[in-house]
Amino acid sequence: VPGVSPSAPENVRSMNVSGSGLVTIVPDMATINIGVRTEEDSVTDALKGNTTQANAISRVLQNLGIEQEDIQTSNFNVFPTDRYDPMTGQIEGRYFVVENTVNVTVRDLSSLGEVLSAVVEAGANNIYGINFNVEDREAAVAEARDLAIKDAQAKAQAIADSAGVKLGQLMSISVSSGNGPIAYYDAKGSDFAEAAVPITAGTLTISMDCYLTYEIE
């Protein structure tokens, strides 16, 4: 948290104010978790089947223009699971599960629906965590921060005018991230059998908060 907080002399009257800044932007990229889960009686078969599907998904993603560095493994699990008889509830055997999840960054949002459809056709059976963002977030964060500071300054001046006092020196300032970025998106439809899944990114709201302490005269 950036800020300056000099020690205040004793018996100095002060006033604390807060301000906020919001900047709404249109996202230009998205990250998605795409996974393959396979179940087989032997761990060798489970690994082999999972690897085949995962490689197919990776090839499809790269054919769609996704760079290899934008495809990163985020989770890989291999574990045994008991198989139960549905009639008796007794354990009747054991099988092995392999889960392989990659985090994919899509930098061309116009292709997002096509990417989702293509990876499902290639064997992905676990897709979650679609998050929208912007390539250059720092510019929006800086703008939101400036708005938060100006908002706090304006509130301090208005309070001082109403109270009939004069603002003295700025004694401390603190700026922090608010609740953002808050993603608003509309996933209209989820039928992966269609040519491309229709997903609308909507907007992102970047939020910053500012806290000021003034000496008052």
C-alpha positions as CSV (number, residue, x, y, z in Angstrom):
1,V,0.0,0.0,0.0
2,P,1.7,3.2,-1.1
3,G,1.4,6.0,1.4
4,V,3.2,8.6,3.6
5,S,2.3,9.0,7.2
6,P,4.4,11.5,9.1
7,S,4.1,11.7,12.9
8,A,1.5,14.2,13.9
9,P,2.4,16.8,16.7
10,E,0.4,16.6,19.8
11,N,-2.8,18.6,20.1
12,V,-3.1,19.1,16.3
13,R,-6.6,19.1,15.0
14,S,-7.0,16.8,12.0
15,M,-9.6,15.5,9.6
16,N,-9.8,12.1,7.9
17,V,-11.5,11.7,4.6
18,S,-11.8,8.9,2.0
19,G,-12.4,8.9,-1.7
20,S,-12.9,6.3,-4.4
21,G,-12.2,6.1,-8.1
22,L,-13.8,3.7,-10.6
23,V,-12.7,3.2,-14.2
24,T,-14.8,1.0,-16.5
25,I,-12.9,-0.6,-19.4
26,V,-13.6,-3.2,-22.1
27,P,-11.5,-6.4,-21.6
28,D,-9.3,-7.5,-24.4
29,M,-8.1,-10.9,-23.1
30,A,-9.4,-13.8,-21.0
31,T,-7.9,-16.7,-19.1
32,I,-9.6,-20.1,-18.9
33,N,-8.9,-23.4,-17.0
34,I,-9.3,-26.3,-19.4
35,G,-9.0,-29.8,-18.1
36,V,-9.0,-33.4,-19.1
37,R,-10.2,-36.1,-16.7
38,T,-9.7,-39.8,-17.6
39,E,-10.7,-42.9,-15.7
40,E,-9.3,-46.4,-16.4
41,D,-8.8,-49.6,-14.5
42,S,-5.0,-49.3,-14.7
43,V,-3.0,-46.2,-14.0
44,T,-1.0,-46.8,-17.2
45,D,-4.1,-46.7,-19.4
46,A,-5.4,-43.6,-17.5
47,L,-2.1,-41.8,-18.1
48,K,-1.9,-42.8,-21.7
49,G,-5.5,-41.7,-22.5
50,N,-5.1,-38.4,-20.6
51,T,-1.9,-37.6,-22.4
52,T,-3.4,-38.3,-25.8
53,Q,-6.4,-36.0,-25.1
54,A,-4.2,-33.3,-23.5
55,N,-1.8,-33.3,-26.5
56,A,-4.8,-33.1,-28.9
57,I,-6.1,-30.1,-27.0
58,S,-2.7,-28.4,-27.0
59,R,-2.5,-28.8,-30.8
60,V,-5.9,-27.4,-31.3
61,L,-5.1,-24.4,-29.2
62,Q,-1.9,-23.7,-31.1
63,N,-3.7,-24.1,-34.4
64,L,-6.2,-21.4,-33.3
65,G,-3.3,-19.0,-32.7
66,I,-2.7,-19.5,-29.0
67,E,1.0,-19.2,-28.2
68,Q,2.6,-22.1,-26.4
69,E,3.7,-19.8,-23.5
70,D,0.0,-18.9,-23.0
71,I,-0.8,-22.6,-22.3
72,Q,0.5,-23.4,-18.8
73,T,-0.2,-26.5,-16.6
74,S,-2.0,-25.4,-13.5
75,N,-2.9,-28.8,-12.0
76,F,-2.0,-32.5,-12.5
77,N,-3.3,-35.3,-10.3
78,V,-3.2,-39.1,-10.4
79,F,-5.1,-41.0,-7.7
80,P,-7.0,-44.3,-7.2
81,T,-10.7,-44.4,-6.5
82,D,-12.9,-47.2,-5.2
83,R,-15.7,-48.5,-7.4
84,Y,-18.9,-49.4,-5.5
85,D,-21.7,-51.8,-6.4
86,P,-24.8,-49.6,-6.8
87,M,-27.0,-52.3,-5.4
88,T,-25.1,-53.4,-2.3
89,G,-22.9,-50.3,-1.7
90,Q,-19.9,-52.6,-1.3
91,I,-16.5,-52.0,-2.9
92,E,-16.2,-54.1,-6.0
93,G,-13.0,-52.8,-7.4
94,R,-10.7,-49.8,-8.0
95,Y,-9.9,-47.5,-10.9
96,F,-7.5,-44.7,-11.5
97,V,-8.2,-41.1,-12.2
98,V,-5.9,-38.7,-14.0
99,E,-6.7,-35.0,-14.1
100,N,-4.7,-32.5,-16.2
101,T,-5.6,-28.9,-16.2
102,V,-4.0,-26.0,-18.1
103,N,-4.5,-22.3,-17.8
104,V,-5.0,-20.8,-21.2
105,T,-4.7,-17.1,-22.1
106,V,-6.8,-16.0,-25.0
107,R,-5.7,-12.6,-26.3
108,D,-8.2,-12.4,-29.2
109,L,-11.6,-12.3,-27.5
110,S,-13.4,-12.7,-30.8
111,S,-12.1,-16.2,-31.0
112,L,-13.1,-17.2,-27.4
113,G,-16.3,-19.0,-28.4
114,E,-14.4,-20.9,-31.2
115,V,-11.7,-21.9,-28.7
116,L,-14.2,-23.3,-26.2
117,S,-16.0,-25.3,-28.8
118,A,-12.8,-26.6,-30.4
119,V,-11.2,-27.8,-27.1
120,V,-14.4,-29.7,-26.1
121,E,-14.4,-31.4,-29.5
122,A,-10.7,-32.3,-28.9
123,G,-11.5,-34.0,-25.6
124,A,-11.7,-31.4,-22.9
125,N,-14.3,-32.4,-20.3
126,N,-13.6,-29.8,-17.6
127,I,-13.8,-26.0,-18.3
128,Y,-14.1,-23.4,-15.6
129,G,-12.8,-20.1,-14.3
130,I,-13.2,-17.8,-17.3
131,N,-11.8,-14.5,-16.2
132,F,-11.7,-11.4,-18.3
133,N,-8.9,-8.8,-18.1
134,V,-7.0,-6.2,-20.0
135,E,-3.4,-6.4,-21.3
136,D,-2.5,-2.9,-20.0
137,R,-4.2,-2.8,-16.6
138,E,-1.7,-0.4,-15.1
139,A,-3.1,2.6,-17.1
140,A,-6.6,1.9,-15.8
141,V,-5.3,1.5,-12.2
142,A,-3.4,4.8,-12.4
143,E,-6.5,6.6,-13.7
144,A,-8.7,5.1,-10.9
145,R,-6.0,6.0,-8.3
146,D,-6.0,9.7,-9.6
147,L,-9.8,9.8,-9.5
148,A,-9.8,8.4,-5.9
149,I,-7.3,11.1,-4.7
150,K,-9.2,13.9,-6.4
151,D,-12.4,12.6,-4.9
152,A,-10.9,12.6,-1.4
153,Q,-9.4,16.1,-1.9
154,A,-12.8,17.5,-3.0
155,K,-14.6,15.9,0.0
156,A,-12.0,17.4,2.4
157,Q,-12.4,20.8,0.9
158,A,-16.2,20.6,1.0
159,I,-16.2,19.5,4.6
160,A,-13.8,22.2,5.6
161,D,-16.0,24.9,3.9
162,S,-19.1,23.6,5.6
163,A,-17.4,23.5,9.0
164,G,-15.9,26.9,8.6
165,V,-12.3,25.8,8.9
166,K,-9.3,25.9,6.7
167,L,-7.4,22.9,5.4
168,G,-3.8,22.8,6.6
169,Q,-1.0,20.5,5.4
170,L,-1.6,17.0,4.2
171,M,-0.5,14.8,7.1
172,S,-0.9,11.3,5.5
173,I,-2.1,9.7,2.4
174,S,-2.9,6.0,1.6
175,V,-4.1,4.5,-1.6
176,S,-5.2,0.9,-2.0
177,S,-7.0,-1.3,-4.4
178,G,-10.7,-1.6,-3.9
179,N,-12.8,-4.6,-4.8
180,G,-11.7,-4.7,-8.5
181,P,-11.3,-5.7,-11.0
182,I,-15.0,-6.7,-11.0
183,A,-15.9,-8.6,-14.1
184,Y,-19.3,-8.3,-15.7
185,Y,-20.0,-10.8,-18.4
186,D,-22.9,-12.5,-20.0
187,A,-22.5,-16.1,-21.0
188,K,-25.5,-16.4,-23.3
189,G,-25.8,-20.1,-23.9
190,S,-23.8,-23.1,-23.0
191,D,-24.6,-25.7,-25.8
192,F,-21.1,-26.9,-26.8
193,A,-22.6,-28.7,-29.8
194,E,-23.0,-25.3,-31.6
195,A,-20.3,-24.1,-33.9
196,A,-19.1,-21.6,-31.3
197,V,-20.1,-20.9,-27.8
198,P,-21.5,-17.4,-27.6
199,I,-19.9,-15.5,-24.7
200,T,-19.9,-11.7,-24.3
201,A,-17.1,-10.2,-22.2
202,G,-19.0,-7.1,-21.1
203,T,-16.9,-4.6,-19.0
204,L,-14.4,-4.5,-16.2
205,T,-14.5,-2.0,-13.3
206,I,-11.2,-1.1,-11.7
207,S,-11.6,0.3,-8.2
208,M,-9.2,2.3,-6.0
209,D,-9.6,3.8,-2.6
210,C,-7.8,6.8,-1.1
211,Y,-7.5,7.9,2.6
212,L,-6.3,11.4,3.4
213,T,-5.5,13.1,6.8
214,Y,-5.4,16.9,6.8
215,E,-4.4,19.3,9.6
216,I,-7.2,21.8,10.1
217,E,-6.7,25.4,11.1
